[in-house]
């Protein structure tokens, strides 16, 4: 979980001063918001991309013309590979080759948060090399932020050190990254220590990355975003939608598993075995919302929603109608109660509010009817667990749960926040 102090450790001295100027310009409320945002940013590059995608509209509204970030460094250190990790559209990706000098001129593309610029090697020699070096340095001079990239295998030789000094003299905020760290994994600490010593930095101020896989990219993105209040605000406004998407994935998974559990030959209206699946789901949703919680506490919350009793009541009521096999009723109700519990948990963790009992009942009835309709096509014969789980996942993708859960029209009862939150 990132904090302001964690971020500062990764910034070179000059960039740290820029950040302090930005920090000092923020109001106390904005500082608190920035702290909260940093703690909520994902460490996984694919999840970070999802957040960036959701933020794109907000960023365009805030910026109009996007800020630009240039990747600069020696030849053949993986600048184009790293550039391609940022690029939103495949058609805009750069050509990648193990041969030095593959990139001959600057190339710009949309990276969601900003415009990203790929540059030729800035340490080349000869007539062509000098032209490419001018291209790279011009891009660095016109950019708003620099990613100075080195190679963990090559290390920092005198030519790399001279280039680094020239880039620092440009006066733009920057981060230093060391690519191909996976190739020296066992000796990574020693490699980073030597590089830091050569550059006059601390080891924490060099971000280890693997450009091929995106490892280390979220740390770079966080540093860039933290220097732009508008960028931070756009990410912050997109966090609820981002978290809801992640929570919904967890809910769909738990809902489909619950339907399978209901096929187990247990007393048909005994939904107690579901509490384990539901508790794990509540715990995972809590983590998505940075809500500190134990599995025991998640179980307490799952029980508190009272959906086990509601499920048994629904089963008894629907059984009286006849015409529906017990397995179908059990699967639909087990799945619907789990989905509603997940939905209610997400609302709780996001807004600190508990949905009313009446709202939970209505949602559960709606979900049960929907899932019964989608299961009727399987016939009266009990399906295999695999078939049932696949059908549940498909159906839950289109489930009648309010998409805008943050503005659900009801008057929830406030509940006290968890003391560990």
Residue, then its C-alpha position, 0 to 999 in steps of 0.5 A: x500500500x503506497x504512501x507519500x513517504x513511499x513515493x518520495x523515496x523513489x523520486x530523484x532529488x530534483x523531482x522530489x523538490x517538484x513534488x514538494x512544490x505541488x504538495x505545498x500548493x494543495x489544500x489539507x483536504x486535497x492532501x488527504x485525498x492524494x494520500x487516500x488515492x495513493x493507497x488505493x492505486x493497484x500494483x498490478x499493471x493490468x488493473x492499473x490499465x483498467x483504472x487509466x481506461x476509466x479515467x480517460x474521459x475525466x482526463x480529457x475534461x481536465x486537461x484538453x491537451x494532454x501532458x507528455x512523457x518522454x522515455x529517454x536513455x541509451x540505445x538498446x535498453x528497451x525504450x520501445x518495449x516500455x513505450x509499447x506497454x503504455x500505448x493504448x492502441x496497438x496500431x500506434x506501437x513501436x517496432x521492437x528489435x534486439x538490434x541497436x538503433x531500431x528506433x531512428x526518430x521520435x514517436x508519440x502515442x496516447x497513453x491514457x493518462x498522458x502522451x508518451x514519446x519513444x526516442x532513439x538512443x541518446x548516446x549514439x555516435x557518428x553523423x546518424x547517431x548525433x542526429x538521433x541524439x538531438x531528436x531524443x534530447x529535443x523530445x526530453x526538452x519539450x516533454x513535461x516528464x522524463x522516464x530515464x531508462x537504463x539496462x540492468x545488464x549493461x549497467x552505468x558506464x561513463x557514456x550512460x553517466x554523461x547522458x544522465x547528467x545532460x538529461x538532469x540539466x534539462x530541468x524536467x521532473x523525472x524518474x530513473x528506471x532499470x530495465x531487464x531486472x528479471x535477467x539479473x534477479x539473483x544479483x538485482x540488489x548488487x546491480x541496483x546498488x552499483x547503478x545508484x552509486x554511479x548516478x549519485x542516487x539512493x537504491x530506492x530512487x531507481x525503479x526496477x522494471x521488466x518492460x516486456x511484462x510491465x513489471x514496475x510500471x505502476x510505480x512509474x505511473x504513480x510518480x507521474x500522476x502524483x506531480x499533476x493535481x488534475x491527473x490525481x483528481x481524474x484518477x480519484x473520480x474514477x476509483x469508485x467505478x474501478x473498484x465496482x468493476x473489480x468487486x463485480x468480478x468477485x461477486x460473479x465468481x462467488x455467485x456461480x460457485x454458490x449455485x454449484x454448492x447448492x447441488x451438494x446433497x445437503x438438507x435442501x434449505x440449509x444454506x449454512x455451507x454457503x457462508x464460507x464462500x460468501x465470507x471470502x467474497x466479502x473479504x475480497x470486496x473489503x480489500x478492493x475498497x482498502x477496508x482492513x478486515x479479517x475473515x472472521x469479521x467478514x463472516x460476521x458481516x455476511x451473517x448480519x445481512x440475514x440473507x441465509x434466513x431470507x434464502x430459506x424463506x424464499x425456498x419455502x415460499x417458491x416450493x409451494x408453487x410447485x413445478x420447479x425441481x428442488x435443485x433449480x430452486x436451491x441453485x437460483x436462491x443460493x446464487x441470488x443471495x450471494x450476489x445481493x450480499x456482494x452488492x450490499x457489501x460493496x455499497x457498505x465499504x464504499x459509502x459506509x451505509x447498510x442497505x435497508x432490509x426491504x431493499x435487500x429483500x426486493x433485490x433478492x426476489x428480483x435476482x431469484x426470479x431472473x436466475x430461475x428464468x435463465x436456468x429453466x432452459x436446462x430442463x428438469x434434469x440436474x445439470x453437471x456442476x461445470x455446466x451450471x457454473x458456466x451458465x451462472x457466470x453468463x447469466x450474472x454478466x447481465x444480472x439486474x443489479x443497479x449499475x450506478x450503485x453509488x446513487x441507489x435510490x433508497x434511504x439506508x441506515x448508517x452503520x458505524x465504520x469498522x474500527x480497523x478501517 
